[in-house]
Amino acid sequence: MPVFTPRSLHRKFIALVAGLSIAITGLSAAPAAADQDDTARALAAILGLAIVGAVIHDSRKDDNVTRYDNHRPYDRPGYRPHDRPGYHPLPPRPRPLPPRADNRKLLPQACLRTFQTRQGKINGFGGKCLSGNYRYTNSLPEACALRFRDQYGFGKGYDAQCLRQRGYQLARR
């Protein structure tokens, strides 16, 4: 099936108008009394136009042929096409989280308590609460560890001020 583009339709329209104008001028210039010679000339002109139109149509059939382009872009530095043998793309690496999103130093707010010690009241985090709600309890600094006594006996906790000085923060959630 032929493909009609605006350019090919434009050319066909011009060819049709030119052919009709040639045929009409030949007929209108003839006297009213046409004999066999004039009729034969008119038919020969129409036949000639049909042959020229067929030749143009056959030459345009070649425009619909699929052409293959073997152009390949040149290799730029760092450019490797995927069709090369032995090409194995590396999986994308995840971007590191920004420092503010590092949750290892965010301590749960629910574990913050006030402990009564011999030195007075101290804000701190309970050890049992942290072990249940904080994943990195084993990595807390031992220098901040507290031993205290409450109604249940001796317990272990961590001094909030000491942890804050070492970069730990209170998660406000």
C-alpha positions in Angstrom: 0.0 0.0 0.0 1.5 3.3 -1.0 2.3 5.9 1.7 0.9 9.3 0.9 3.0 12.1 2.4 2.1 15.8 1.9 4.9 16.2 -0.5 3.8 13.3 -2.8 0.2 14.5 -2.7 1.4 18.0 -3.7 3.4 16.6 -6.7 0.4 14.4 -7.9 -1.9 17.4 -7.7 0.5 19.6 -9.8 0.9 16.8 -12.3 -2.9 16.4 -12.6 -3.5 20.1 -13.1 -0.7 20.4 -15.7 -2.1 17.4 -17.6 -5.7 18.8 -17.6 -4.5 22.2 -18.6 -2.6 20.8 -21.6 -5.6 18.7 -22.6 -8.1 21.5 -22.3 -6.0 24.1 -24.2 -5.6 21.7 -27.0 -9.3 21.1 -27.2 -10.3 24.8 -26.8 -7.9 26.0 -29.5 -9.4 23.7 -32.1 -12.2 25.1 -34.3 -15.8 24.0 -33.6 -15.7 21.6 -36.6 -13.2 18.9 -35.5 -12.2 16.4 -38.0 -10.6 13.0 -37.5 -7.1 14.4 -37.4 -7.8 16.7 -34.5 -9.5 13.9 -32.6 -6.5 11.6 -33.2 -4.1 14.3 -31.9 -6.2 14.8 -28.8 -6.2 11.1 -28.1 -2.5 10.8 -28.7 -1.9 13.7 -26.3 -4.0 12.0 -23.6 -2.3 8.7 -24.2 1.1 10.4 -24.0 0.1 12.0 -20.7 -1.0 8.6 -19.4 2.3 7.1 -20.4 4.3 9.9 -18.7 2.1 9.5 -15.6 2.7 5.7 -15.5 6.5 6.3 -15.8 6.5 8.8 -13.0 4.4 6.4 -10.9 6.8 3.5 -11.5 9.8 5.6 -10.6 8.1 6.6 -7.3 7.6 3.0 -6.3 11.3 2.8 -5.4 10.7 5.4 -2.7 8.8 2.9 -0.6 11.7 0.4 -0.5 13.1 -0.1 3.0 16.7 1.1 3.2 19.1 -0.1 5.9 21.4 2.3 7.5 24.6 0.8 8.9 25.7 3.9 10.6 27.1 3.3 14.1 28.0 6.2 16.4 31.7 6.4 17.3 32.8 5.2 20.7 33.2 8.1 23.0 35.3 7.7 26.2 33.3 5.8 28.7 30.6 4.7 26.2 30.1 1.0 25.8 27.2 -0.3 23.7 25.2 -3.2 25.1 25.7 -5.5 22.2 29.4 -6.1 22.7 30.4 -9.6 23.8 31.3 -9.8 27.4 29.4 -6.6 28.4 27.8 -7.0 31.8 26.4 -3.7 33.3 27.0 -3.2 36.9 23.9 -2.9 39.1 23.3 0.7 40.3 24.7 1.3 43.7 22.5 3.0 46.3 23.4 6.5 47.3 24.5 6.9 50.9 22.1 8.5 53.2 22.8 12.1 54.3 24.2 12.5 57.8 20.9 13.8 59.2 19.1 10.6 58.3 21.5 8.3 60.2 19.1 6.8 62.7 21.8 5.0 64.7 22.2 7.9 67.1 18.5 8.6 67.6 17.4 7.3 71.0 13.7 6.6 71.7 11.9 9.2 73.7 9.8 6.6 75.5 13.0 5.3 77.3 13.9 8.7 78.7 13.4 8.7 82.5 14.5 10.6 85.6 16.6 8.5 88.0 17.1 9.2 91.7 20.7 8.6 92.6 23.0 9.7 95.5 24.1 12.7 93.4 20.4 13.7 92.9 18.0 13.4 90.0 19.6 12.4 86.7 17.9 12.2 83.3 18.8 8.9 81.6 17.7 6.0 79.4 16.7 2.7 81.0 18.7 -0.3 79.9 15.7 -2.7 79.5 13.7 -0.1 77.6 16.6 0.6 75.3 17.3 -3.1 74.7 13.6 -3.5 73.6 13.3 -0.3 71.5 16.8 0.5 70.3 18.6 -1.7 67.8 22.1 -0.6 68.7 22.2 -0.9 72.5 25.5 -2.8 72.4 27.2 0.1 70.7 26.4 2.7 73.4 29.5 4.0 75.2 30.2 2.3 78.5 31.5 5.6 79.9 27.8 6.8 79.9 26.5 3.7 81.8 24.8 4.2 85.1 24.0 1.7 87.8 21.0 2.7 89.9 18.7 1.2 92.5 14.9 1.4 92.2 11.9 -0.4 93.7 12.8 -3.5 91.6 16.4 -3.7 92.6 19.6 -2.6 90.8 19.3 -1.6 87.2 21.4 -0.3 84.4 20.9 2.9 82.4 22.7 5.5 80.4 23.2 9.2 81.3 21.3 11.4 78.8 23.8 14.3 79.1 26.8 12.1 78.5 25.1 10.5 75.4 24.3 13.9 74.1 27.9 15.0 74.3 28.9 11.9 72.3 26.5 12.8 69.4 23.3 10.9 70.4 20.0 12.7 70.1 16.5 12.2 71.3 14.1 10.9 68.6 11.1 13.2 68.8 8.5 10.7 67.6 
